Amino acid sequence: MPRSSNNDDLITLIFTTTSIVRKQNAGCVAPLSLVQLKILSMLATHRSLTMKEIADLLYITPPSATALVNHLVKDKTAERIIDKKDRRLVRLKITPKGKRFLKKQRKEAAKRMNKILSNLNNKEKGELKKILNKIIKNYNC
């Protein structure tokens, strides 16, 4: 039983920490949702992606991906382009405006995270980094 209780405590702490980070970010990310920022980030990493590729990476349906992407296109942070090899395919590409927006959001997010982490000393930060890397390594999808 102690192991289960320990896991329950850890789960509660993880959810509480996540809630704190979300509260720190509240209102800071507008006008895009976190999922739309994730799409911009994916587009910055890849040259371009189809709607199906975006949907697969986010584990959502293509129509759901299209709904998320429509706002990015309307906001001119991403653009639809016809695939040169297969004109039936429509690809999405990040625009220069999207790159600037993403860079600004990442910089602001880093400031907020630095504020959250400022209460930890270097040893604690090292331990946290080690634990998070272990979790990511073992459960990276």
Disulfide bonds with the S-S distance in Angstrom:
none
